[in-house]
């Protein structure tokens, strides 16, 4: 009996249906029934598609329950539209990073990458929940040469999220593509929300004085935050950090 938290089912899904490009999947297939039961138990749904084409080809049934969109009609826009307005900049950065990873895989014509991040997303009742987005992207020659994406979205409201920023992981360690636990969710951004806010404003070209005025803080407080940010990252300066965060897709 497969555990409800065993992501090997998702790898089985990829092995079984990626050669056909995720088209014509029989939802009554025993594997699909097992996966749908798992998503129900895990309060999650998933979709698969061609990342380079920006096209969702297949979505699991629970997209209707979690964001109010029929799985046969789901598009990338539906997920974007359901993201909390405060998270749009991170979502945009995340997709930019996914495309960067996809381009690398396509050039190499092999391999896989994982990008994992949490954001708030609206359910059909208009209530925002904390959702973990786990993206597993991989190169395949079948049905045509491209980079394909399996994205799992899990409601993590029941978990205690760190007050220091957000969960974030990008890499190719398969151990990080798993059912979320506290250890996984603690990986990532070490910055407080205030520190992230200051970093974003500096990235827009604002001086410390302008940041202080924008956030109704003293110049001393802003400079203290800047010092703490550099201590946490061991960076020589903020521009160096901003460059790294943009490369990761955080900014």
C-alpha positions as CSV (number, residue, x, y, z in Angstrom):
1,X,0.0,0.0,0.0
2,X,1.5,3.3,-1.1
3,X,1.7,6.0,1.6
4,X,-0.5,9.1,1.0
5,X,2.7,11.1,1.3
6,X,4.8,9.1,-1.1
7,X,5.8,11.3,-4.0
8,X,6.9,8.2,-6.0
9,X,3.4,8.3,-7.4
10,X,4.2,11.6,-9.2
11,X,7.4,10.0,-10.7
12,X,5.2,7.1,-11.8
13,X,2.8,9.6,-13.4
14,X,5.8,11.2,-15.3
15,X,7.1,7.8,-16.5
16,X,3.6,6.6,-17.6
17,X,2.3,9.7,-19.3
18,X,5.2,12.0,-20.3
19,X,5.9,9.9,-23.5
20,X,2.4,10.8,-24.7
21,X,2.8,14.4,-23.8
22,X,0.2,14.1,-21.0
23,X,-2.6,14.0,-23.6
24,X,-5.5,11.6,-23.6
25,X,-5.0,10.5,-20.0
26,X,-7.8,8.2,-18.8
27,X,-8.9,9.5,-15.4
28,X,-10.2,6.0,-14.6
29,X,-6.7,4.6,-15.0
30,X,-5.7,2.8,-11.7
31,X,-2.6,5.0,-11.3
32,X,-4.7,8.2,-11.7
33,X,-7.3,6.9,-9.2
34,X,-4.5,6.3,-6.7
35,X,-2.9,9.7,-7.3
36,X,-6.3,11.5,-7.0
37,X,-6.8,9.7,-3.7
38,X,-3.4,10.9,-2.5
39,X,-4.1,14.5,-3.5
40,X,-7.4,14.4,-1.6
41,X,-5.6,13.1,1.5
42,X,-2.8,15.7,1.1
43,X,-5.1,18.7,0.3
44,X,-3.3,19.3,-2.9
45,X,-3.6,19.3,-6.7
46,X,-1.1,19.2,-9.6
47,X,-0.8,19.9,-13.2
48,X,1.6,19.0,-16.0
49,X,2.5,20.8,-19.1
50,X,5.1,22.0,-21.6
51,X,7.1,24.7,-19.9
52,X,8.7,26.2,-23.0
53,X,5.2,26.6,-24.6
54,X,3.7,27.9,-21.4
55,X,0.9,25.4,-21.7
56,X,-0.9,23.3,-19.1
57,X,-1.8,20.0,-20.8
58,X,-3.3,18.0,-17.8
59,X,-4.6,19.0,-14.4
60,X,-5.8,16.8,-11.5
61,X,-9.4,16.9,-10.5
62,X,-8.9,19.0,-7.3
63,X,-8.1,22.2,-9.2
64,X,-11.9,22.7,-9.1
65,X,-11.9,22.4,-5.3
66,X,-8.8,24.4,-4.6
67,X,-9.1,27.3,-7.0
68,X,-12.5,26.9,-8.6
69,X,-11.3,26.0,-12.1
70,X,-12.4,22.9,-14.0
71,X,-9.2,20.7,-14.7
72,X,-10.1,20.6,-18.4
73,X,-10.0,24.4,-18.5
74,X,-7.1,25.3,-16.3
75,X,-4.5,27.7,-17.8
76,X,-1.4,29.4,-16.2
77,X,-3.5,32.6,-16.0
78,X,-6.0,30.9,-13.5
79,X,-3.2,30.2,-11.1
80,X,-1.7,33.7,-11.5
81,X,-5.1,35.4,-11.0
82,X,-5.6,33.5,-7.7
83,X,-2.3,34.6,-6.2
84,X,-2.5,37.2,-3.5
85,X,-1.7,40.7,-4.8
86,X,1.2,41.0,-2.4
87,X,2.8,37.9,-3.8
88,X,2.6,38.8,-7.5
89,X,6.2,40.1,-7.6
90,X,7.5,36.8,-6.2
91,X,5.3,34.7,-8.5
92,X,6.6,36.7,-11.5
93,X,10.2,36.1,-10.3
94,X,9.5,32.5,-9.8
95,X,8.3,32.0,-13.3
96,X,11.2,33.9,-14.7
97,X,13.5,31.5,-12.7
98,X,11.6,28.5,-14.0
99,X,12.1,29.7,-17.6
100,X,15.8,30.2,-16.9
101,X,16.1,26.7,-15.5
102,X,14.2,25.3,-18.5
103,X,16.5,27.0,-21.0
104,X,19.5,25.5,-19.3
105,X,17.9,22.0,-19.4
106,X,17.0,22.5,-23.0
107,X,20.5,23.5,-24.0
108,X,22.0,20.5,-22.1
109,X,19.2,18.3,-23.5
110,X,19.1,16.3,-20.2
111,X,18.5,16.6,-16.5
112,X,15.9,18.0,-14.1
113,X,15.5,20.9,-11.7
114,X,13.3,21.6,-8.7
115,X,11.9,25.0,-7.6
116,X,9.9,25.1,-4.4
117,X,8.3,28.2,-2.8
118,X,5.2,29.1,-0.7
119,X,2.7,31.9,-1.5
120,X,-0.9,32.8,-0.6
121,X,-3.6,31.7,-3.0
122,X,-7.3,32.3,-3.1
123,X,-9.8,29.5,-2.9
124,X,-13.2,29.4,-4.5
125,X,-14.7,31.0,-1.4
126,X,-12.4,34.0,-1.7
127,X,-10.3,33.0,1.3
128,X,-6.5,33.1,1.0
129,X,-4.5,30.1,2.1
130,X,-0.8,29.4,2.3
131,X,0.1,27.2,-0.6
132,X,3.4,25.3,-1.3
133,X,4.3,25.4,-5.0
134,X,6.6,22.5,-5.9
135,X,7.9,22.6,-9.5
136,X,9.6,19.5,-11.0
137,X,10.9,20.3,-14.5
138,X,12.8,18.0,-16.7
139,X,14.0,17.6,-20.3
140,X,12.5,14.9,-22.5
141,X,12.8,13.9,-26.2
142,X,9.3,12.5,-26.1
143,X,6.8,13.3,-27.5
144,X,9.1,16.1,-28.7
145,X,12.2,17.8,-27.5
146,X,11.1,20.2,-24.7
147,X,11.2,20.9,-21.0
148,X,8.1,19.6,-19.2
149,X,6.8,20.7,-15.8
150,X,5.0,18.9,-13.0
151,X,3.8,21.4,-10.4
152,X,2.3,20.2,-7.1
153,X,0.3,22.8,-5.1
154,X,-0.3,21.8,-1.4
155,X,-2.3,23.7,1.2
156,X,0.1,24.1,4.2
157,X,-2.1,26.2,6.5
158,X,-1.7,23.5,9.1
159,X,2.1,24.1,9.3
160,X,3.9,26.7,11.4
161,X,5.6,29.0,8.9
162,X,8.8,30.8,9.9
163,X,8.5,34.4,10.7
164,X,11.7,35.0,8.8
165,X,10.6,35.3,5.2
166,X,9.5,32.5,3.0
167,X,10.4,28.9,2.1
168,X,12.5,28.8,-1.0
169,X,14.5,26.1,-2.7
170,X,16.0,25.8,-6.1
171,X,18.4,23.0,-7.2
172,X,18.4,19.4,-8.3
173,X,18.5,17.4,-5.1
174,X,15.5,14.9,-5.5
175,X,15.1,14.8,-1.7
176,X,13.6,18.3,-1.8
177,X,10.7,17.1,-4.0
178,X,8.7,15.5,-1.3
179,X,5.5,15.9,0.8
180,X,6.1,19.1,2.9
181,X,7.3,18.8,6.5
182,X,8.6,21.4,8.9
183,X,12.2,20.8,8.0
184,X,11.5,21.4,4.3
185,X,9.4,24.5,4.9
186,X,12.2,26.0,7.0
187,X,14.6,26.0,4.0
188,X,15.0,29.2,2.2
189,X,14.8,32.9,2.9
190,X,16.3,34.1,6.2
191,X,15.0,37.6,5.9
192,X,12.1,39.1,7.9
193,X,9.2,40.6,5.9
194,X,10.5,44.1,6.8
195,X,14.0,43.2,5.6
196,X,12.6,41.9,2.3
197,X,10.6,45.1,1.9
198,X,13.7,47.2,2.3
199,X,15.7,45.0,-0.1
200,X,12.9,45.4,-2.7
201,X,12.9,49.2,-2.4
202,X,16.6,49.4,-2.7
203,X,16.4,47.1,-5.7
204,X,14.1,49.8,-7.3
205,X,16.9,52.3,-6.9
206,X,15.8,54.0,-3.6
207,X,18.4,55.4,-1.2
208,X,18.2,54.7,2.5
209,X,16.7,58.2,3.0
210,X,14.0,57.4,0.5
211,X,13.3,54.0,2.0
212,X,13.0,55.6,5.4
213,X,10.5,58.1,4.1
214,X,8.5,55.5,2.2
215,X,8.2,53.1,5.2
216,X,7.8,55.8,7.9
217,X,11.0,54.7,9.6
218,X,14.0,56.6,10.9
219,X,17.2,56.6,8.8
220,X,18.9,54.9,11.8
221,X,16.4,52.0,11.7
222,X,16.8,51.5,7.9
223,X,20.6,51.5,8.2
224,X,20.4,49.0,11.1
225,X,18.2,46.7,8.9
226,X,20.8,47.1,6.1
227,X,23.6,46.0,8.4
228,X,21.6,43.0,9.7
229,X,20.8,42.0,6.1
230,X,24.5,41.9,5.2
231,X,25.4,40.0,8.4
232,X,22.9,37.3,7.6
233,X,24.2,36.8,4.1
234,X,27.9,37.6,4.5
235,X,27.7,39.8,1.5
236,X,30.0,42.8,1.0
237,X,27.2,45.1,-0.1
238,X,23.5,45.2,-0.9
239,X,23.8,45.4,-4.7
240,X,25.7,42.1,-4.6
241,X,22.9,40.5,-2.6
242,X,20.2,42.0,-4.9
243,X,22.0,40.5,-7.9
244,X,22.0,37.0,-6.2
245,X,18.3,37.3,-5.2
246,X,17.3,38.2,-8.7
247,X,19.3,35.2,-10.1
248,X,17.4,33.0,-7.7
249,X,14.0,34.5,-8.7
250,X,13.3,35.9,-5.2
251,X,13.2,39.5,-6.5
